Amino acid sequence: MENSTPIIIGGGQFTEKDVSPEKAHPPMGIAGEAAKAAIFDTGLGNSIANHIDTIVAIRIFPDSSNRPRLQIPFGRAENPPRAIASRIGANPENAIYGNVGGNTPQKYINEMAERITAGEVTIALLAGSEAIKSAQNALRNNVMLDWGEEYEGTQEDRGIGEKLFTPHEFSHGVGIPVQTYPLFENALRYHKELSLESHMFQMGALFSKFSDVAEANPYSFNGNSRTAQELITVTDANRWIGFPYPKWLNAMDGVNQGAAIVMTSVGKAKELGIDPKRWVFLHGCAEANEKINITERVNYYSSPAIGVNTRRTLSMAGLTLNDINYFDFYSCFPSAVELACEELELSYEDPRGFTVTGGLPFFGGPGNNYTMHAIASMLPKLRDNPSHFGLVTANGGYLSKHASGIYSATPVLGKWERENPSRYQKEIDSMESPDFTETPEGLGTIETYTICHTRGVPDRGIVIGRLAKSGKRFLANTPVDSALFINMMREEQIGRTGTVSSEGDLNIFMPA
């Protein structure tokens, strides 16, 4: 075990419920509380804050998009990493504000591990949070809050990051999570030759187990156990969102939650006198992206990037899936978990389960920072069982960007070194995708689809299809027709033929 080996020495979480907006923490206040908990978890107390030379703040949702629904009129921390630093008494040399994506907590842990090994970073704190529930409550009750914060010091703002959809895709409704993930779900159902009814129950059975874990987790925001039947039965409280997902099969981002991790090297931990029983090692890690645009995907019933990414993570760790004791698969929607199982050839009934938190619908979906909670939740399990291993997968966008890590209290022996992701990204980039046209005309066949709802009422059909003559892929909406929407939700539509044509900036698909 070399002194340069990167380790996690602390993890903390903070969940704020049932607090009036006036008394609630702002986003960076929640991140600060999680950071304090992570520092306490190192066993050194707050004295370690003086040694932190790098703080990475995970980007909050209001800073992640220009969409109006995400704009919160209460001001913001102009320098999030230093806003966190001020709450723990740190003055880091490096203050990083991450880019967008649920993959970023694991991505930045990978980066910090590499920089710690190279001697560029000594102690790093990674923290993130959301206060969306407080913002919602304040707006509903006409309460004005002041969340503005300004701090002196440098900041490396990494910006929004990759553009995850084209204007053409977004104009047809693709690029909104609740309208995009159902496209993968329906395609997977058809590929596995499941009926609509059996598929619904399969999703409910899968996520019911997640809700059981959430109920036992004191940091959960929506931690009530629900049966499979409850999850798939459409009611006023569990209305349709995007077919085939009722409300409780969707990530819940209306939460107040934060999580943080402290990292350093074996040598620095020895110098500071941190108990080796607190050390958790990153045995394997990897990152890979799908073809970013939805219309360029190889198909909609697989995720090559999840497969490549997790296999490289296992290879770096020198492990197989049989060696893994705990999983936390990113679980914004059932399709994210199912596709991870498909790529890794795991049964949906695997007795190890696929979450240590309870998942984004039940534990909570705190923006880009969920996976930090998964990793923080892994730490006590691994410390209590030093020979065990935990695999975490992180997903950004629309199954767009992926990162994975394998953790254990078992030491990493020899030099810690990861493979440059660009070497294996080529494997995905070289995969063949169908040609795509923005101006389709003529006969076509549905490749996948969804019916979007507003407050439980169907109001938009999205179709991705293939032209009969050329085989080119196209994207279209259906006519706005309530009878058609109901029919498309009652009968399998993949493989159904029809006619597509362009009307202004939109393509319209009329089923035969």
Secondary structure, 3 states (H helix, E strand, C coil): CCCCCEEEEEEEEEECCCCCCCCCCCHHHHHHHHHHHHHHHCCCHHHHHHHCCEEEECCCHHHCCCCHHHCCCCCCECCHHHHHHHHHCCCCCEEEECCCCCCHHHHHHHHHHHHHHCCCCCCEEEEEEEEHHHHHHHHHCCCCCCCCECCCCCCEECCCCCCCCCHHHHHCCCCCHHHHHHHHHHHHHHHCCCCHHHHHHHHHHHHHHHHHHHHCCCCCCCCCCCCHHHHHCCCCCCCEEECCEEHHHCCCCCCEEEEEEEEEEHHHHHHHCCCHHHCEEEEEEEEEECCCCHHHCCCCCCCHHHHHHHHHHHHHHCCCHHHCCEEECCCCCHHHHHHHHHHHCCCCCCCCCCCCCCCCCCCCCCHHHHHHHHHHHHHHHHHHCCCCCEEEEEEECCCCEEEEEEEECCCCCCCCCCCCCHHHHHHHHCCCCCCECCCCCEEEEEEEEEEEEECCEEEEEEEEEEECCCCCEEEEECCCCHHHHHHHHHCCCCCCEEEEEEECCEEEEEEC
